[in-house]
Amino acid sequence: MAALSVSAQQTDMGAPITIGELLRKAADGVDRVDARWLLQNMLNVDAAFLIAHAELLLSVEQVAHFQRLLARRIAGEPVAYLTGKRGFYDLVFEVTPDVLIPRPETELLVEVALSKIPLGRRCNILDLGTGSGAIAVTIARHRPDACITAVDLSPSALAVARRNAEKYSVENVIFVEADWFTGFTDEKFDVIVANPPYIAEGDPHLEGDGLRFEPSIALVASNNGLNCIHTIIAQAPGYLKHSGWLIFEHGYDQADISRKLLDKAGFFHIFTRPDLSETDRVTGGQCESALV
Ligand SMILES: C[S@@+](CC[C@H](N)C(=O)[O-])C[C@H]1O[C@@H](n2cnc3c(N)ncnc32)[C@H](O)[C@@H]1O
């Protein structure tokens, strides 16, 4: 494996190698699934091809390219950045280091949001902190009659989100560069969804495998990780229709405080849902601001 994980000069680059042999050597240094996925993407083939063509000889250039990918993976770079894509819900999204890699737990946020957006109705939806556009584009595909506004502070993230909307020919999403609600005056939404940054500054996880490659604007919030959640809860009532929903993702230990903040801001029907690992992950409530 050493030959595959270090620089090209140190490897036996003159000798072509078969797919099977390459994957066996790679598995000494990186996760077996990661190695397969990287090779699949590099060769633009599916998993079955790798199995069926284990004896296929790869070119010296292909081996060298794969070695470079492995070296980056070994250095901790997430597979999604190396392949430039990540599956989310039922779609595959382009990702770059400008955006957070969409997480499986965020699929719960989409699921809950979809349960509040009836099919066939022209609802107005706001996605705060859209990043790759994973939430906005997925909702747009599942609710073609809804009109989704996707906001982000990062122009480079919005560029990725726009490409993802184009990739799926989604025409019911508009993208707005803004600091949370500052892009709006009179608009009112039926549902506001958000996956804001919620990790505390200095949290040791930020130095761990993967996270240190992701943009800190997507991860970190002041006030012990709660600053963005505070802002969104405090301002959302001004932008929700009568009985509109605010639904957002938060950290594993932020459900209680999120519910308290919603209660204080006048929300009702407040709920929290756990993700697949039984961690409280999504909290929401209905706004009564327009009742008065
Ligand atoms: C946790 S990421 C979520 C990305 C995407 N929605 C997802 O779930 O994969 C948070 C996003 O919020 C954006 N963001 C951070 N601060 C913001 C602000 N003040 N206003 C708008 N967006 C902001 C970041 O650029 C980032 O794209």
Ligand as a Chemical Component Dictionary entry (heavy atoms), coordinates in Angstrom:
data_LIG
# 
_chem_comp.id                   LIG 
_chem_comp.type                 NON-POLYMER 
_chem_comp.pdbx_formal_charge   0 
_chem_comp.three_letter_code    LIG 
# 
loop_
_chem_comp_atom.comp_id 
_chem_comp_atom.atom_id 
_chem_comp_atom.alt_atom_id 
_chem_comp_atom.type_symbol 
_chem_comp_atom.charge 
_chem_comp_atom.model_Cartn_x 
_chem_comp_atom.model_Cartn_y 
_chem_comp_atom.model_Cartn_z 
_chem_comp_atom.pdbx_ordinal 
LIG C1  C1  C 0  -24.936 23.808 7.538 1  
LIG S1  S1  S 1  -24.781 24.583 5.953 2  
LIG C2  C2  C 0  -26.247 23.949 5.169 3  
LIG C3  C3  C 0  -26.109 23.716 3.693 4  
LIG C4  C4  C 0  -27.280 22.975 3.061 5  
LIG N1  N1  N 0  -28.533 23.625 3.322 6  
LIG C5  C5  C 0  -27.332 21.556 3.580 7  
LIG O1  O1  O 0  -28.191 21.258 4.418 8  
LIG O2  O2  O -1 -26.522 20.724 3.154 9  
LIG C6  C6  C 0  -25.210 26.253 6.380 10 
LIG C7  C7  C 0  -25.266 27.230 5.231 11 
LIG O3  O3  O 0  -25.635 28.512 5.774 12 
LIG C8  C8  C 0  -24.930 29.526 5.089 13 
LIG N2  N2  N 0  -24.877 30.710 5.975 14 
LIG C9  C9  C 0  -24.080 30.928 7.047 15 
LIG N3  N3  N 0  -24.347 32.120 7.600 16 
LIG C10 C10 C 0  -25.347 32.678 6.867 17 
LIG C11 C11 C 0  -26.073 33.892 6.941 18 
LIG N4  N4  N 0  -25.810 34.801 7.891 19 
LIG N5  N5  N 0  -27.040 34.133 6.023 20 
LIG C12 C12 C 0  -27.312 33.225 5.054 21 
LIG N6  N6  N 0  -26.664 32.038 4.933 22 
LIG C13 C13 C 0  -25.692 31.768 5.820 23 
LIG C14 C14 C 0  -23.567 28.917 4.804 24 
LIG O4  O4  O 0  -22.917 29.567 3.744 25 
LIG C15 C15 C 0  -23.967 27.465 4.482 26 
LIG O5  O5  O 0  -24.148 27.288 3.105 27 
# 
loop_
_chem_comp_bond.comp_id 
_chem_comp_bond.atom_id_1 
_chem_comp_bond.atom_id_2 
_chem_comp_bond.value_order 
_chem_comp_bond.pdbx_ordinal 
LIG C1  S1  SING 1  
LIG S1  C2  SING 2  
LIG S1  C6  SING 3  
LIG C2  C3  SING 4  
LIG C3  C4  SING 5  
LIG C4  N1  SING 6  
LIG C4  C5  SING 7  
LIG C5  O1  DOUB 8  
LIG C5  O2  SING 9  
LIG C6  C7  SING 10 
LIG C7  O3  SING 11 
LIG C7  C15 SING 12 
LIG O3  C8  SING 13 
LIG C8  N2  SING 14 
LIG C8  C14 SING 15 
LIG N2  C9  SING 16 
LIG N2  C13 SING 17 
LIG C9  N3  DOUB 18 
LIG N3  C10 SING 19 
LIG C10 C11 SING 20 
LIG C10 C13 DOUB 21 
LIG C11 N4  SING 22 
LIG C11 N5  DOUB 23 
LIG N5  C12 SING 24 
LIG C12 N6  DOUB 25 
LIG N6  C13 SING 26 
LIG C14 O4  SING 27 
LIG C14 C15 SING 28 
LIG C15 O5  SING 29 
# 
